[in-house]
Amino acid sequence: MRATYDEAEDILTVSNGQPDAVSASFLRGPDGALHLATEDGHDVVGLILLGASAYLPCTGGAAGDYDANADVLTIGEAVEDPALVTENGDFVGYWARDEADPDGVRHPIGVAVRRASVNLGKVVKALPG
């Protein structure tokens, strides 16, 4: 997995290198916006996080939910229903059904990065301060 951080723009980009992706986006709120890249509409292959400083370093700060024991950074909401969770390597996508859509198409509500200290380690070490 590759992670980069643009300090001037406060943007974190994380990718597993999958070249073919469609996208699904959601707005996190006042702390930042998250754009997900997905392989098939649900398997997360990358993310772009605007306002990333609210989530980094992975310390369980105000915006990010970092579990040091599991070494997982969660952004947005997590769900327990296996039908609404997709796993793709170190990415975990969390989805909600769109009840207004007759097919019940899912929309993203959260994402987790497993092995966050490894996958985001270089970015966190490079942060100022």
Helices and strands as residue ranges (DSSP letters): E 2-6, E 11-15, E 22-29, E 32-38, E 44-50, G 52-54, E 65-67, E 72-76, G 82-84, E 85-88, E 91-97, E 106-114, H 116-119, H 121-126
